[in-house]
Amino acid sequence: MIILGIIVTIVIGLVGTSIGYGMNAGELGPILSIATMGGFIMAYIKRNNIK
């Protein structure tokens, strides 16, 4: 799960950066990658609290 989260975060960051440069907002990639990793962390915490 950790490796999947890292790979997805990197891909989202790259895609967000390429889209962001097209919209004249180059910082879109880091914002999306931080939000993605936050979602993975929250899902991990929620999954461990249910047990």
Secondary structure by P-SEA (a helix, b strand, c coil): caaaaaaaaaaaaaaaaaaaaaacccaaaaaaaaaaaaaaaaaaaaaaaac
